[in-house]
């Protein structure tokens, strides 16, 4: 069977993370959460007092930070230098800041090489927002996972229960704003690749989504 490079794009709360991890585990592939890299930049920008629209400072920041995805017993963790910053990445504030910094060309360019290097050997599942459109336009298989806003907001609300006191209404409002920001930005807007298989997870379980993906993977791997 062929070694494949698989991309899974989609908005927040669509189920990308769980689906991507599950698919990678079934295939024995590496799972790469590219969104965590942008959150890492956002986290370090906040720590350093760098505004998300200050391109000069962001370029300098990206040139001097060392982000690494490290496999541990607790799963894949994101380190900045020697510091594990994983637990700081999933707050509402960091989600919005990550959306802001990811729209800056200097940040996207800085992370582009890292992502492509990680995918060079294939046998990997990349989760993100522009994996199939910008980072890996020649990926073997591209998926775009989506769901309606209410469903996505409820999923994110449940994830945040232990980390935030945001109401479901506030979560939905933040998510809607981020959707609009991601879709409207000039650089790498959130949209399906022309050759992506679009899957709506609103009424589907994780297992059902992964089952659909495995059918496509099996077909491609044997072609």
C-alpha positions in Angstrom: 0.0 0.0 0.0 1.2 3.5 -0.8 2.4 5.9 1.9 0.0 8.9 1.9 -0.1 12.5 3.0 -3.6 13.3 4.3 -5.0 16.8 5.1 -8.0 17.5 7.2 -9.2 21.2 7.2 -12.3 22.8 8.7 -13.6 25.4 11.2 -13.3 25.2 15.0 -15.6 22.6 16.6 -16.1 20.5 13.5 -14.4 17.6 15.1 -11.1 17.8 13.2 -8.8 17.1 16.2 -10.6 13.9 17.4 -11.1 12.6 13.8 -7.5 13.4 12.8 -6.1 11.7 15.8 -8.3 8.6 15.3 -7.6 8.3 11.6 -3.8 8.7 12.2 -3.9 6.0 14.9 -5.8 3.6 12.7 -3.3 4.1 9.9 -0.2 4.1 12.1 0.5 7.6 10.8 1.9 10.7 12.5 -0.7 13.2 13.5 0.2 16.9 13.2 -2.0 19.6 14.8 -0.9 22.6 12.8 -3.3 24.9 14.6 -1.2 24.4 17.8 1.8 25.9 16.0 -0.2 29.1 15.4 -1.5 29.0 18.9 2.1 28.6 20.1 3.1 31.8 18.2 0.0 33.6 19.7 1.0 32.4 23.2 4.6 33.6 22.8 3.4 36.9 21.3 1.2 37.5 24.3 3.9 36.6 26.7 6.3 38.9 24.9 3.8 41.8 24.6 3.8 41.6 20.8 0.6 42.9 19.1 -1.0 40.5 16.6 -0.8 43.1 13.8 2.8 44.1 14.4 4.5 42.4 11.5 8.0 43.5 12.3 7.8 42.2 15.9 6.1 39.0 14.8 8.8 38.3 12.2 11.4 38.8 14.9 9.5 36.6 17.3 9.1 33.8 14.8 12.8 33.9 14.0 13.7 33.5 17.6 11.3 31.0 19.0 11.7 27.2 18.7 8.4 25.4 18.6 8.4 21.6 18.8 5.7 18.9 18.8 6.9 16.3 21.3 5.4 12.9 21.8 4.9 12.2 25.5 3.0 9.7 27.6 0.3 12.3 27.9 0.1 12.6 24.1 1.7 15.1 21.7 2.7 18.3 23.5 3.8 21.7 22.2 7.1 23.0 23.6 8.5 26.5 23.1 12.2 25.9 23.8 12.3 23.8 26.9 8.9 24.9 28.1 5.7 22.9 27.7 3.0 25.5 26.7 0.3 23.0 25.7 -2.1 23.9 28.6 -2.1 27.6 27.7 -3.3 27.1 24.1 -7.0 26.3 24.3 -8.4 29.3 26.0 -11.0 31.6 24.2 -8.4 34.5 24.3 -5.7 32.3 22.7 -8.2 31.1 20.0 -8.9 34.6 18.9 -5.3 35.7 19.0 -4.3 32.6 17.0 -6.8 33.6 14.4 -5.3 37.1 14.3 -1.7 36.1 14.0 -2.4 33.3 11.5 -3.7 36.0 9.1 -0.2 37.7 9.0 1.9 36.6 6.0 5.1 36.8 8.1 3.8 34.2 10.5 2.4 31.9 7.8 5.7 32.0 5.9 7.7 31.2 9.0 5.6 28.1 9.8 5.2 27.0 6.2 8.7 25.4 6.0 8.3 23.7 9.3 5.0 22.1 8.2 6.3 21.0 4.8 9.4 19.4 6.4 7.1 17.4 8.8 5.2 16.1 5.8 8.1 15.3 3.5 8.1 11.6 4.4 4.3 11.3 4.1 2.6 8.7 6.4 1.0 11.7 8.2 -2.3 13.3 8.9 -2.2 17.1 9.0 -5.0 19.0 10.7 -5.5 22.7 10.1 -7.3 25.4 8.1 -5.2 25.6 4.9 -3.4 22.3 4.7 -5.1 21.2 1.5 -5.2 24.6 -0.2 -1.8 26.2 0.7 0.6 24.0 2.6 0.1 20.7 0.8 -1.8 21.5 -2.5 -0.5 18.1 -3.8 -1.6 16.1 -0.8 -2.7 12.5 -1.7 -6.1 12.9 0.1 -7.8 16.1 1.3 -10.8 16.3 3.6 -12.8 19.3 4.7 -14.8 18.7 7.9 -17.6 21.0 8.9 -20.8 21.1 11.0 -23.4 23.7 11.8 -22.5 26.5 14.2 -24.8 25.4 17.1 -23.3 21.9 17.0 -19.7 23.2 16.9 -20.4 25.7 19.7 -21.8 23.0 22.0 -18.7 20.8 21.3 -16.3 23.7 22.1 -18.4 24.7 25.2 -18.1 21.2 26.6 -14.3 21.2 26.0 -13.9 24.6 27.8 -16.0 23.7 30.9 -13.0 23.1 33.1 -11.0 26.0 31.7 -13.5 28.8 31.2 -16.8 30.1 32.6 -18.0 31.3 29.1 -21.6 30.7 28.4 -22.7 28.7 25.4 -24.0 31.9 23.8 -20.6 33.6 24.2 -18.8 30.5 22.8 -21.1 30.6 19.8 -20.5 34.4 19.3 -16.7 33.9 19.5 -16.8 31.0 17.1 -19.0 32.9 14.6 -16.5 35.9 14.7 -13.6 33.6 14.2 -15.3 31.9 11.3 -15.8 35.3 9.6 -12.2 36.3 10.3 -10.8 33.1 8.9 -13.0 33.0 5.8 -12.5 36.7 5.0 -8.7 37.1 5.4 -6.6 37.8 2.3 -4.0 35.2 3.2 -5.0 31.6 3.1 -8.7 32.0 3.8 -10.6 29.1 5.3 -12.2 27.2 2.4 -12.3 23.6 1.0 -9.7 22.7 -1.6 -11.3 22.2 -5.0 -10.5 18.4 -4.8 -11.4 17.9 -1.1 -14.0 15.5 0.1 -16.4 17.6 2.2 -17.9 15.8 5.2 -20.6 17.4 7.4 -20.3 16.0 11.0 -23.4 17.6 12.4 -25.3 14.3 12.6 -22.3 12.0 12.4 -20.4 10.3 15.2 -16.6 10.4 15.1 -16.6 6.7 14.2 -18.9 7.4 11.2 -16.7 10.2 9.9 -13.6 8.1 10.3 -15.3 5.2 8.5 -16.0 7.4 5.5 -12.4 8.6 5.5 -11.0 5.1 5.7 -13.0 4.1 2.6 -11.3 6.9 0.6 -7.9 6.1 2.1 -8.2 2.5 1.3 -9.2 3.3 -2.3 -6.3 5.7 -2.8 -3.7 3.5 -1.1 -4.4 0.6 -3.4 -4.7 2.7 -6.6 
